[in-house]
Amino acid sequence: MGLVLTNTMSGRKEPLVPRAGGKVGVYWCGVTVYSRSHVGHARAFITVDVLCRYLRARGLDVTLVRNFTDVDDKIIKRAAQEGIDTTALAEREIAGFSEDVAWLQCLRPTYEPRATEHIDDMVALIERLVAAEYAYPVCDGSVYFRVRRFAGYGKLSHQRLEDMNPGEGIDPDKEDVHDFALWKGEKPGEPTWPSPWGPGRPGWHLECSAMAQRYLGDGLDVHGGGTDLIFPHHENEIAQSEADTGKPFARLWMHNGMLTSGTEKMSKSLGNILSIPEVARRVPAEALRLLYLGTHYRTPLDFSAARLEEAKGALTRLYETLARADEAADTPPGRLTLDGALSHDLTSFEAAFCDAMDDDLNAAKAMGLVFDRIRDLNRALDAGNRDETIALRSELARVGAGLGLMTSEPAALLDDLRARGVARAGIDEGAIEAAIVARNEARARRDFKEADAIRARLREQGIVLEDGPAGTIWKAG
């Protein structure tokens, strides 16, 4: 096992060295449960899912902790807008989140703690920081962390303190504009818990430090999330955790790139991003996973409806080959046990696959090898070579277990794809998608006359195009 990951802190590829017994502890920042998750969240969840699947396939014992932020400014604001209490909103959105990650086919975390279940842990951590003079209470019952007292502040985001955006606004009681809240004093209409400094609630950054320590001890093997969390969230986690323990908070920091739409970042605040339920109405979950696996996890990914449709087409072709193989072999592979699937007696293809994944979890390179193997499988099928068909199909099942891909029963997935086409019976979806690609290319070269002509031809066929931030979609008009 030789997995190396690009450590955000050092900027270098560093080995992930398992602990005694092959144990690996991973903490991945979850969601703030004030609305449904979107495709940006999905990329983060799929990234850590692939990491954990691959480590388990290689025979390691992985503990994954992914938290819920169930008390926060955004939750309080949304609950007030809807006229419900924060607990009811959080419960509703956690239920929705569970549906979304189940649809994404992500493995369940070992632990999935909620911030409100660990208030005592957070209060105890603040007390230790106050006693060590890393934190100080102010008159309104809030407690702040002294950023300048922690010499390593900025080492994850590679920023100087003078260049940082304070982010939390101006509080006249703070000693320094950069200090951040560990505990927020009581405000009218907000949920509160008791503390030595009076009633209040935890600051956002605090919860992950307390829960990571509770479930994984003083040192994490991997801590991760989206690149948008590097500063200030993860930077603040490092400061408060290392000030408390005097030990490195995480051995490796892993961050996935953001989604973009053209030159613009996709986000809830900009209103240009699809929710996971919206994607689920368009494609099977493995199509979204396939789209994400085609780009290295650290690289920004330009997301569009057209690319999602392309991934659905690629998934269809992949599963058509798997279905042919199962029919030809007459002995389809049973459900494969993930643990240890790629830990011994590797074929040359499996070894090459693992070499790609070991190099900073390069699933894009690994998928290139998978599609080469699919072509080999098609050749074996065309030649009527049953033994080779069975061998290649088994290889693909084993590497698929490590990716969360090719795990569905082929006939069932193809039936799903066909069912999605029934509502648009008689429509050549491939031709429509090709026309959309041609139109986009015409627009890119500023040939708007040709682009308009393509739209008009489709309209004559009863197809209406809608351009949006996530790309061009079509519907039967």
Stockholm file with secondary structure:
# STOCKHOLM 1.0

chainA/1-477         MGLVLTNTMSGRKEPLVPRAGGKVGVYWCGVTVYSRSHVGHARAFITVDVLCRYLRARGLDVTLVRNFTDVDDKIIKRAAQEGIDTTALAEREIAGFSEDVAWLQCLRPTYEPRATEHIDDMVALIERLVAAEYAYPVCDGSVYFRVRRFAGYGKLSHQRLEDMNPGEGIDPDKEDVHDFALWKGEKPGEPTWPSPWGPGRPGWHLECSAMAQRYLGDGLDVHGGGTDLIFPHHENEIAQSEADTGKPFARLWMHNGMLTSGTEKMSKSLGNILSIPEVARRVPAEALRLLYLGTHYRTPLDFSAARLEEAKGALTRLYETLARADEAADTPPGRLTLDGALSHDLTSFEAAFCDAMDDDLNAAKAMGLVFDRIRDLNRALDAGNRDETIALRSELARVGAGLGLMTSEPAALLDDLRARGVARAGIDEGAIEAAIVARNEARARRDFKEADAIRARLREQGIVLEDGPAGTIWKAG
#=GR chainA/1-477 SS CCCEEECTTTSSEEECCCBGGGEEEEEEEEEETTSCCBHHHHHHHHHHHHHHHHHHHTTCEEEEEEEEECSSHHHHHHHHHHTSCHHHHHHHHHHHHHHHHHHTTCCCCSBCCBGGGGHHHHHHHHHHHHHTTSEEECTTSCEEECGGGSTTTTTTTTCCGGGSCCCSCCCTTCSSTTCEEEEEECCTTSCCBCCTTCSEEECHHHHHHHHHHHHHCSCEEEEEEEGGGIIIIIHHHHHHHHHHHSSCSEEEEEEECCEEETTEECCTTTTCCCBHHHHHTTSCHHHHHHHHHTSCTTSCEECCHHHHHHHHHHHHHHHHHHHHHHHHHSSCCCCCCCTTTTSSSCCHHHHHHHHHHHBTSCHHHHHHHHHHHHHHHHHHHHHTCHHHHHHHHHHHHHHHHHHTCSCSCHHHHHHHHHHHHHTTTTCCHHHHHHHHHHHHHHHHTTCHHHHHHHHHHHHHTTEEEEEETTEEEEEEC
#=GC SS_cons         CCCEEECTTTSSEEECCCBGGGEEEEEEEEEETTSCCBHHHHHHHHHHHHHHHHHHHTTCEEEEEEEEECSSHHHHHHHHHHTSCHHHHHHHHHHHHHHHHHHTTCCCCSBCCBGGGGHHHHHHHHHHHHHTTSEEECTTSCEEECGGGSTTTTTTTTCCGGGSCCCSCCCTTCSSTTCEEEEEECCTTSCCBCCTTCSEEECHHHHHHHHHHHHHCSCEEEEEEEGGGIIIIIHHHHHHHHHHHSSCSEEEEEEECCEEETTEECCTTTTCCCBHHHHHTTSCHHHHHHHHHTSCTTSCEECCHHHHHHHHHHHHHHHHHHHHHHHHHSSCCCCCCCTTTTSSSCCHHHHHHHHHHHBTSCHHHHHHHHHHHHHHHHHHHHHTCHHHHHHHHHHHHHHHHHHTCSCSCHHHHHHHHHHHHHTTTTCCHHHHHHHHHHHHHHHHTTCHHHHHHHHHHHHHTTEEEEEETTEEEEEEC
//
